[in-house]
Amino acid sequence: MRFANSIMKTRVRLLLLFSSIITLFIFYVMYDEKPRSTDTKNDKYYSQKFKLPTRYKPTKQQYIIHPPSVERTLPNRSEIIPRDAVWQNVHSTKFKFFIYSAYLDKRIKSVGPLVRIIGATKTRKPDTVWCRLWYSDSSKTVSAFVKAIRENWNLKYSAVFVLCKLPPDGKQPLSVSIVSHIKDPITNEILIQMPKATSQFKTDIEICVKPLHYYYDRAIQLMEFVELNYLLGIGHFTFYKNTIGPNVDCVLDRYKKDNLVSILPWQLDMVSKQEIRTEGMFAALNDCLYRNMYKSKFVAFLDIDEIIVPRQNDTLIQLINWLNIYQTPAAYSFRNAFFYMQWADDDTLPIDQNPFHSNLVVLRKTRRKTKLHPHKQRSKYICDPRRIIEVGNHFIWEFLNPNDGTFYFTPERAILHHYRVCEYGGNDCVTADSTVDRTVYRYRKKLVERITNTLGNLDTNCLIEAQANTNETLYFSN
């Protein structure tokens, strides 16, 4: 009898244990929301999903349209001329509030057409503001929704989207003003960009570069960046100008005349790195995304000391087209490889009369760190802008379709070349395992020719050629 009871108790314990294990397993499956691991060795990709705070999506309860009886009592815009790509102040707010550009965005079917304004203001609990929408012969006022762009480093101020949901009458406003109170006088007005979907793009790939600052004047480095990327299939560049020196100004002016670059002013009245992340760079990156959404088939986001170099294709568009035979992700990520400036120059460079054979960084610095950073850590990317809502520095933050994702290229296909000094100061980085990588030498002859030709076509008051043999610090990144 005792033996039977003992067996029964053992069975009950085992049954309870088994039930507990099953319950824990079900709980894990149901509540584990982490993205599944990605086998980057086999070039798999997955969707990055993010939960958005409810205030980022206007609801019927939150959305307010003032009736015509109220609209008639509100201030008119007087003599203000609507502008694009200029930082304008929103007056009467408790905290700093600036707006830069505005885009008509009809892509989010669940929300409907809206005007998406690129701005900068308080990261948390920003001021409540209103959208004054201006039509050819009338105006409408609707509530605005301020969405902080995620990559703000927890500083006081952040790049933001100011979202103005359009009234349901189907009319499209021509410009927009942002006010703190509906009866405030109009002190800003932005011309709304209205891009139209097209299958005919001006260029295959556009490169967006964060704001040039600290009186950036490394003209040879800039030419090296533009000309090598041109050889890699880049058709156009967008630069944001905070402060630059005379040499870079000369080079950019030449490229602008050649319709190779667009240069946008960038004077944001916030203290860089103290109040907002470097010169409000995430406002620039996202402005560039929307500005080129229907101009370029793809958009890349790079710093001037970075080059994405394909290993088995001559150009980046060839690489993407090869992949798109099999799958068409919304973005393409490339792992970062450091080419430290402290490492010795390549000793195989020819000594000839052309100084650029021995002075261009990508030709001199061929030793790189063997260990590459994983994707999302210092990596950079190319994306289809029409499928993206928000970009960051190293990866996409939000896709238009939550099921979209990023393709992670292996180093065998392409690598992000990053030419800079040791990232933590000093010279300890040179002790890291390294290898010689001369992939860029495929473009050596044409690169030297293009830079030489560009120098020859500069205005006569540009004296840049003398920089060719200067110290290598000319090329260091900020």
URVENRA-V311291 format. One line per field, one symbol per residue. ss: DSSP state (@ for helix, = for strand, . for the rest). phi: phi as a letter, one per 30 degrees, with the letter a starting at -180 (. if undefined). burial: 1 if it has 24 or more other C-alpha atoms within 12 Angstrom, else 0. A space follows every 10 residues. Layout:
ss = ???
phi = ???
burial = ???
//
This chain:
ss = .@@@@@@@@@ @@@@@@@@@@ @@@@@@@@@@ @........@ @@..==.... ...@@@.... ....=..@@@ @......... ..=....==. ......==== =====..... ...======= ==.......= ====....== ========.. ......==== =====..... ....=====. .........= ===....... ..======.. .=...=..@@ @@@@@@@@@@ @....===== =..=.@@@@@ @@@@@@@... =====..... .=...=.@@@ @@@@@@@@@@ @....===== =....===== .....@@@@@ @@@@...... ====.===== .......... ....@@@... @@@@..===. .........= ===.@@@=== =....====. .....===.. ...======= .......@@@ @..===..@@ @@@@@@@@@@ @@@@@@.... ....@@@@@. .@@@@...
phi = .ddddddddd dddddddddd dddddddddd cdcddddcdd dchdbbdccb dcedddcecd dddbcddedd edcddddhcd cdbbibdbdc dicdcebbbb abbdbcdddd cjebcccdba aedchdedbb cccccdbabb bbdcbccdde dchhddcbdb ccccddeddi dcdcabbcbd bdcdddbbac dddbdceacc cdadbccccd edbhhebcdd eddeddddde ddjdcabccc ccbbdddded ddddddddhc bcbcdbccdb ddiccbefhi eddddddded dceccbdbbc bbcdcbbdcd ccbdbddddd dddddcabdd bbcbddbdcd dddddddcdd cbdddddccd edcdcccbdd dcddeicidb bcbdddcbcb ccdcadcbcd ceddacccdd ddcabddbca dedciibddd ddebbdbced decedddddd ddddedcded dccceddecd eddecddd
burial = 0000000000 0000000000 0000000000 0000000000 0011111100 0000011100 0010100000 0001011000 0101111111 1000111111 1111111000 0011111111 1110011111 1111000011 1111111111 1100111111 1111111000 0111111111 1111111111 1111000000 0011111111 1110011111 1111111111 1111111111 1101001111 1111100001 1111111111 0000111111 1111111111 1111111111 1111111111 1011111011 0000000011 1111111111 1110110010 0000111111 1111111111 0111110111 1111111111 1111111111 0001111111 1011111111 1100000011 0000011111 1011001101 1101100100 0101101100 01011110
//
